[in-house]
Amino acid sequence: MKKSVLLKHIGKRIKDIRVGKGLSQVDLVGRIEGKIDTTNISRIESGRTNPTIFTLYRIAEALEVQLSEITGFQETNEN
């Protein structure tokens, strides 16, 4: 899978989950600890930036979903 396709897929999943929960980008940013703003969320949702795995994890926590729901990849229980 091309990087651009993957980033758009992840961004669409984040937006779909956020909208499905009735949250605005401002609402989502308010739930995330750390330095992230609506510009970052907009860029992630549109696939225009490559977020770190930690950023994706924090977004997943804020949306109250598993990281795998955003990425489409299965999580493992390895330490």
C-alpha atoms as one frame of an Amber mdcrd trajectory, in Angstrom:
protein
   0.000   0.000   0.000   1.323   3.435  -0.888   2.079   5.834   1.943  -0.413
   8.428   0.647  -3.196   5.837   0.456  -2.452   4.621   3.978  -2.449   8.150
   5.401  -5.777   8.951   3.719  -7.265   5.690   5.009  -6.191   6.426   8.588
  -7.388  10.026   8.341 -10.776   8.959   7.014 -11.157   6.411   9.820 -10.387
   9.072  12.435 -12.871  11.509  10.903 -15.582   8.856  10.527 -15.201   7.780
  14.157 -15.092  11.387  15.401 -18.180  12.422  13.428 -19.961   9.212  14.432
 -19.457  10.171  18.063 -20.804  13.666  17.418 -17.473  15.367  18.104 -16.036
  18.397  16.363 -12.313  18.737  15.776 -12.248  21.214  18.678 -13.946  18.635
  20.919 -11.387  16.008  19.933  -8.437  18.321  20.598  -9.884  19.051  24.041
  -9.758  15.347  24.866  -6.129  14.871  23.794  -3.290  15.495  26.203  -0.292
  17.157  24.638   0.539  19.537  21.858  -2.012  18.983  19.140  -4.434  21.492
  17.675  -7.255  21.574  15.150  -4.797  22.281  12.328  -2.987  19.030  13.159
  -6.259  17.101  13.331  -7.381  18.563  10.002  -4.099  17.577   8.344  -4.256
  14.071   9.803  -7.880  13.585   8.745  -7.117  14.721   5.198  -4.022  12.521
   4.926  -1.694  15.495   4.477   0.613  14.644   7.383   2.235  11.537   8.770
   1.343  11.352  12.485   3.552   9.451  14.880   2.271   6.210  16.321   2.082
   7.955  19.709  -0.142  10.688  18.235  -2.425   8.036  16.744  -2.523   6.291
  20.122  -3.546   9.520  21.881  -6.248  10.151  19.264  -7.548   6.604  19.726
  -7.670   7.117  23.499  -9.525  10.414  23.052 -12.034   8.713  20.745 -12.331
   5.782  23.182 -11.442   3.197  20.535  -8.641   0.713  20.039  -5.737   1.847
  17.887  -6.553  -1.003  15.509  -9.928   0.619  14.770  -8.059   3.616  13.376
  -5.254   1.827  11.570  -7.051  -1.303  10.479  -4.132  -3.349  11.826  -4.558
  -5.957  14.532  -2.900  -5.265  17.885  -0.844  -7.885  19.692  -0.336  -8.374
  23.409   3.453  -8.549  23.153   5.521  -6.518  25.621
